[in-house]
Amino acid sequence: MEFLVKLKSNDFFATAVISWFIAQLLKVLISLLKTKSIDFKLFVASGGMPSSHSAFVMGLTGALGFKVGWESPLTAMALVLSLVVMYDAAGVRRAAGKQAAILNRLIFDSNNDKKLTEKRLKELLGHTPIEVIFGAILGLVVSYLIV
């Protein structure tokens, strides 16, 4: 358990987690403003504005860049991995969410008379490009303020 103690004091990891936390909190607050009701499930949900995946990885990348240097191989590696995660969030996962929506319509909406035991597929999986961009900006701002 010594690694947990060391991880807890790791500024880079802490910045990433704080960036994620703020992004998830913003999702709850945005939903509260839109619907006038609080939905705590959004705090652990994927999808939505801003992208917590983007905030998480760019929080780490920004912390490395601001503290170790933007020319560091570690920063370059973190940035490359961040770009992969963000591309996946806006591309592959978003496409999977669209497919889930179509499958739900085909299976559930057209079979009203049949008793189905399956659950609807989760449709909000990925992000729009703007959600990814705002998540990335959030991660960079948080890392700048913390580190």
C-alpha positions in Angstrom: 0.0 0.0 0.0 3.0 2.3 0.0 2.4 3.1 -3.7 -1.0 4.6 -2.7 0.7 7.0 -0.2 3.2 8.0 -2.9 0.4 8.3 -5.6 -1.6 10.6 -3.2 1.3 13.0 -3.1 2.0 12.9 -6.8 1.2 16.4 -8.2 0.7 15.1 -11.7 -1.8 12.5 -10.8 -3.6 14.9 -8.4 -3.9 17.5 -11.2 -5.4 14.9 -13.5 -7.9 13.7 -10.9 -8.9 17.3 -9.9 -9.5 18.1 -13.6 -11.7 15.0 -13.9 -13.6 15.9 -10.7 -14.3 19.5 -11.9 -15.5 18.3 -15.3 -17.9 15.8 -13.7 -19.1 18.4 -11.3 -19.7 20.8 -14.2 -21.9 18.1 -15.9 -24.1 17.9 -12.8 -24.3 21.7 -12.6 -25.1 22.2 -16.3 -27.8 19.6 -16.0 -29.2 21.3 -12.9 -29.4 24.6 -14.8 -31.1 23.0 -17.8 -33.5 20.7 -16.0 -33.9 22.4 -12.6 -33.3 19.1 -10.9 -30.1 17.5 -9.7 -28.9 14.2 -11.2 -26.0 12.8 -9.2 -25.7 9.9 -11.6 -24.1 12.3 -14.0 -21.2 12.6 -11.6 -20.0 9.2 -12.7 -21.5 9.1 -16.2 -19.6 9.2 -19.5 -20.5 11.6 -22.3 -21.7 15.2 -21.9 -20.2 18.6 -21.5 -17.3 19.0 -20.8 -15.5 15.7 -21.6 -14.0 14.5 -18.3 -11.8 12.1 -20.3 -10.2 15.1 -22.1 -9.9 17.0 -18.9 -8.3 14.1 -17.1 -5.6 13.4 -19.8 -4.9 17.1 -20.6 -4.7 17.8 -16.8 -1.8 15.3 -16.7 -0.3 16.6 -19.9 -0.5 20.2 -18.8 1.0 19.4 -15.4 3.9 17.7 -17.0 4.3 20.5 -19.5 4.2 23.3 -17.0 6.4 21.6 -14.4 8.8 19.3 -16.3 8.8 21.3 -19.6 7.0 21.2 -22.9 10.1 19.8 -24.6 10.2 16.8 -22.2 9.8 13.3 -23.7 7.3 12.6 -20.8 5.2 15.6 -21.9 5.3 14.4 -25.5 4.2 10.9 -24.5 1.4 12.3 -22.4 0.3 14.5 -25.2 0.3 11.7 -27.7 -1.8 9.5 -25.4 -4.1 12.4 -24.7 -4.7 12.9 -28.4 -5.6 9.2 -28.8 -8.0 9.4 -25.8 -9.7 12.5 -27.2 -9.9 11.2 -30.7 -11.5 8.0 -29.3 -14.0 10.0 -27.2 -15.1 12.1 -30.2 -14.8 9.3 -32.8 -15.1 5.7 -31.9 -17.1 6.0 -28.7 -19.4 8.6 -30.2 -20.1 6.3 -33.2 -20.8 3.5 -30.8 -23.4 5.7 -29.0 -25.1 6.5 -32.3 -25.2 2.8 -33.2 -26.7 2.1 -29.7 -29.5 4.7 -30.4 -30.3 3.0 -33.7 -30.4 -0.5 -32.2 -32.6 0.7 -29.3 -35.1 2.2 -31.8 -35.0 -1.0 -33.9 -35.4 -3.4 -31.0 -37.5 -1.6 -28.4 -39.6 1.0 -30.3 -40.7 -1.4 -33.0 -41.5 -4.3 -30.6 -44.0 -2.6 -28.4 -46.2 -5.6 -28.2 -43.5 -8.1 -27.2 -42.2 -8.5 -23.7 -38.4 -7.9 -23.9 -36.1 -8.8 -21.1 -33.0 -7.0 -22.5 -32.1 -3.5 -21.2 -31.8 -0.6 -23.6 -28.2 0.0 -24.7 -26.4 3.1 -23.3 -26.5 5.8 -25.9 -24.4 8.6 -24.4 -21.0 7.1 -24.7 -18.8 9.6 -26.5 -18.5 13.3 -27.0 -19.0 16.0 -29.6 -15.8 17.7 -30.7 -16.8 20.8 -28.8 -17.2 18.8 -25.6 -13.7 17.3 -26.1 -12.2 20.7 -26.7 -13.8 22.3 -23.6 -12.6 19.3 -21.6 -9.0 19.7 -22.9 -9.1 23.4 -22.1 -10.4 22.7 -18.6 -7.5 20.2 -18.0 -4.9 22.7 -19.2 -6.4 25.6 -17.1 -6.6 23.4 -14.0 -3.0 22.2 -14.5 -1.8 25.8 -15.0 -3.5 26.9 -11.8 -2.3 23.9 -9.7 1.3 23.4 -10.9 
